[in-house]
Amino acid sequence: MFSLLMSSTTAMALIGLVVTSPDADAVGVSIWYLAAGITLTVVMAYGFFVPSLLHIEDASLWNAEIKEF
């Protein structure tokens, strides 16, 4: 199972590099890293405001219903 997980992770990393390399070459690697960092920070910050994640501790292990407050 772990080897399958690692193989798929490696494959996705290679595909990501192949897809994003032309864009990084066009705009510059430093700009590409800055844009990716800002995007990931916005997505991470958005995660703090999703109701199901805000109240994840309210759900019991056996009852997976999340109450919207």
C-alpha positions in Angstrom: 0.0 0.0 0.0 2.8 2.4 0.9 4.6 1.7 -2.4 1.5 2.5 -4.3 1.0 5.7 -2.4 4.6 6.7 -3.0 4.4 5.8 -6.7 1.3 7.9 -7.2 2.9 10.8 -5.3 6.0 10.7 -7.5 3.9 10.5 -10.6 1.8 13.5 -9.6 4.9 15.5 -8.8 6.4 14.8 -12.2 3.2 15.6 -14.0 3.0 18.9 -12.0 6.5 19.8 -13.0 5.8 19.1 -16.7 2.6 21.1 -16.7 4.0 24.1 -14.8 7.5 24.3 -16.2 6.5 26.4 -19.3 4.6 28.9 -17.2 7.4 29.2 -14.7 9.9 29.8 -17.6 7.6 32.4 -19.1 7.0 34.5 -15.9 10.1 33.6 -13.9 10.5 31.0 -11.1 10.5 33.6 -8.3 7.2 35.1 -9.5 5.8 31.5 -9.9 6.7 30.6 -6.3 5.3 33.9 -5.0 2.0 33.3 -6.8 1.8 29.7 -5.6 2.6 30.8 -2.0 -0.1 33.4 -2.1 -2.6 31.0 -3.5 -1.8 28.3 -0.9 -2.0 30.9 1.9 -5.5 32.1 0.7 -6.7 28.5 0.5 -5.4 27.8 3.9 -7.0 30.9 5.4 -10.3 30.0 3.7 -10.1 26.7 5.6 -10.5 28.5 8.9 -13.9 29.8 7.8 -15.5 26.7 6.5 -18.3 25.8 9.0 -17.7 22.0 8.8 -14.1 22.5 9.7 -14.8 25.1 12.4 -17.1 22.7 14.2 -15.3 19.4 13.4 -14.8 18.6 17.1 -18.5 18.8 17.7 -19.1 15.7 15.6 -18.9 12.4 17.4 -17.0 9.5 16.1 -20.1 7.4 15.5 -22.4 10.2 14.4 -20.7 12.1 11.5 -23.4 14.8 11.2 -21.9 18.3 11.4 -24.2 21.0 12.9 -24.2 24.3 11.1 -24.2 27.2 13.5 
